[in-house]
Amino acid sequence: MFFSTSILLTAVFCAFLILIVVARTLRRLRPRKLSDIQLQADFSIEELHKLHLAGDLSAEEFERAKESVLKRAPDKPPGGARGFAVVQKPE
């Protein structure tokens, strides 16, 4: 009785592991929808600078694009302020 129960539990556990591996593999292989992929339409200033140095952007185009990027940039860095709070000496 014990022998057949342990074999049955082992078989169920192995089947469960195989099911998890197959599900993960299929999930990775399935084609993703365009809405699932986050597209970044903006350039960073560094990318614009590289385009300008390569000659793909004129100086005027670079300045206009840089102003546009800076205008859309958030005022605060993501995740709040960086660094430590400044400690003042007691008076």
N, C-alpha and C positions, 0 to 999 in steps of 0.2 A: 504493500500500500504506500509506504513512504517513498519507495523508489519511483513509482509512477507519478506521484504528486510532485516530486522534485523535478522530474523530467518535464512535466506539464508546465510548471512555473518557469523553468528555464526557457522552454519554447515560447511561452507568452512574452517573456522579457525580451528575448531575441527578436521576435516579431515586432514588438514595440520599437526597439532600437532601429530596425530596418525601416519601419514606417517613418520614423523621424528623419532618417538620413535621406530617404526618397523624397519626402515632402520638402526638405530644405533644398535639395538639388533641383527639384522642379521649380521651386520658387525663384531660385537664382537664374534659371535658364529661360523663364517665361519672358516674353517681350514686355517691356515697360511702356506704359502710356506716356505720352508727352506731358500730361498734367502731373505725373509722378516725378518727373525730372525737373529739378529747379534750375531754370536758366538764368544766367546773369547777363543782362543786356548792357550794363554799365562797364565802362573802362575805369581802371585806377589811373591815378596821375602818373604812376611809374610806367604803365603800359603806353599812355599817351606820349610820355617823354621818349620812350624807345622808338615809337613810330615817328616822332619828330626828328630824332637823331638819324633814323634810317632814311629820312627824306620822303616818307609817305604822307606827312602832314607839314603844311607850311607853318610859319611862325604865327600867322593870324588864326589859322584853324586850330593850332595847339592852344592858344590863349582862350579862344571861344569854348573849346571842349573842356579845358581846365576849369573855367568859370562855371560851366554847366555841372561838372562833377562836384565841385565845391558847394554849389548851391543845393544839390540833392543830398549832400553828406549830412548825417545826423549831428546835432550839436554836442551830444555826449557820446563817449565811447560805449560800445555794447557791454552790458554787464555792470554798469555803474562806473564810478570814478576809479582810476588806477592808482596804485601806490598806497602809502600809509598816510594817515592823518598827521598833520604837523602838530607836534607837541610844543606848547608855549611854556617858557620858564615862568614859574610863579613869581609874583612880585612881592 
